[in-house]
Amino acid sequence: MHRLIPPALAAVAVLFTGCTSTPAGPVADAPGATPPAQFNVIGRDDAPVTIIEFTDLQCPYCARYASQTFPRLKREYVDTGKLRYTSRDLPLPFHSFALPAAVASRCAGEQGRFWEFREALFASQSLLGSEPYGRIAGQLGLDVERLEACRAKGEQESNVRADLAMAAQHGIESTPTFVIGRVVGGEFRGEVVSGAKPYEFFEAKLDALLAEPR
């Protein structure tokens, strides 16, 4: 099992299927950004294994993973107390709608509907250019004016950029990318895996971790 380090330095062999970009470089305002709220985390605090996902809401591979793999992972591992799952944002520079989409999803999170809004955005990728955020918010029963005020405020954009800085720090530059691991001796150790893998790939990784002595 590897520490959270750049993929180029990790002894991890993976077949990549996803969206990729050159590193975005340092983010000037990231150090002062507010830490991400807990609405982007699901699963028990004491779950034995953890997945940290870096996603781009305009990335078609991320959407495929979100529709085909994530629901079963949630049902089989998160909902059963085995897995703690965090979604972090990595809007790639050539996806011009990914950053505002990430901000909107976080604003929906402030109203308790982060995961539902995220799912709706993935399902509406072809419409992101029309900024369907208010319409989706209304369909989910959210306060649309509050969502739009949040989008304009800038706090959640700072949080997105903090995630970008975290990804750059660890050499993560493609989506979807996952860090799969567990806490050992008070320190999180994870393997970096890139690409929209099928459910069976994650099942094998998670079951191996769950079988290790704690």
Summary of the structure (lengths in Angstrom):
residues: 214
radius of gyration: 16.6
end to end distance: 13.7
largest distance: 50.1
contacts: 673
relative contact order: 0.25
helix: 47%
strand: 17%
